Amino acid sequence: VQLQASGGGLVQAGGSLRLSCAASEGTFSSYVVGWFRQSPGKERDFVAAISWNSDRTVYGDSVKGRFTISRNNFKNTAYLQMNSLKPEDTAGYYCAARRGVAGWVSDEYEYWGQGTLVTVSS
C-alpha cells in the first residue's frame, strides 16, 4: 500500500494543524496506521497509532492530551489532529501502516509515506 502524508506547515506555538495520510488502495482498512516524527540529528519518535477499526489508539507520552489520531476507512485516509502545538513538536511527520496490533515500534511497520514538515514557532 502506498501512503501520502500532507497537511504540514508553519504554525505558532499554541496553534493547531491536521495532518492527513491518504492510502492508495482499499485494503487500507485492514491495516494499523501509525504516525512517527523525526527531527534532524534525532531518532525517530512514535507519535500515535490506530487499529484497523479504530477501537484502539495509542499515543506517545509527549503528545497525550494534545494530539488525536483518527481514520476514515471509506476515504482510505487517516488523520492526526494536533492541538496546543509546541516548538518541540517541530519535525518531519511520517505515516506508516502495518498488519497486526497498533503499536509503537517503528520497525514493525511495513509501509511508509513521505514526510510532511511541521514547524512550530515560539
Secondary structure in CASP SS format (residue, H / E / C, confidence):
PFRMAT SS
TARGET T0000
AUTHOR 0000-0000-0000
METHOD secondary structure of the structure
MODEL  1
V C 1.00
Q C 1.00
L E 1.00
Q E 1.00
A E 1.00
S E 1.00
G C 1.00
G C 1.00
G E 1.00
L E 1.00
V E 1.00
Q E 1.00
A C 1.00
G C 1.00
G C 1.00
S C 1.00
L E 1.00
R E 1.00
L E 1.00
S E 1.00
C E 1.00
A E 1.00
A E 1.00
S C 1.00
E C 1.00
G H 1.00
T H 1.00
F H 1.00
S H 1.00
S H 1.00
Y C 1.00
V E 1.00
V E 1.00
G E 1.00
W E 1.00
F E 1.00
R E 1.00
Q E 1.00
S C 1.00
P C 1.00
G C 1.00
K C 1.00
E C 1.00
R C 1.00
D E 1.00
F E 1.00
V E 1.00
A E 1.00
A E 1.00
I E 1.00
S C 1.00
W C 1.00
N C 1.00
S C 1.00
D C 1.00
R C 1.00
T E 1.00
V E 1.00
Y E 1.00
G C 1.00
D C 1.00
S C 1.00
V C 1.00
K C 1.00
G C 1.00
R C 1.00
F E 1.00
T E 1.00
I E 1.00
S E 1.00
R E 1.00
N E 1.00
N C 1.00
F C 1.00
K C 1.00
N C 1.00
T E 1.00
A E 1.00
Y E 1.00
L E 1.00
Q E 1.00
M E 1.00
N C 1.00
S C 1.00
L C 1.00
K C 1.00
P H 1.00
E H 1.00
D H 1.00
T C 1.00
A E 1.00
G E 1.00
Y E 1.00
Y E 1.00
C E 1.00
A E 1.00
A E 1.00
R E 1.00
R C 1.00
G C 1.00
V C 1.00
A C 1.00
G C 1.00
W C 1.00
V C 1.00
S H 1.00
D H 1.00
E H 1.00
Y C 1.00
E C 1.00
Y E 1.00
W E 1.00
G C 1.00
Q E 1.00
G C 1.00
T E 1.00
L E 1.00
V E 1.00
T E 1.00
V E 1.00
S E 1.00
S C 1.00
END
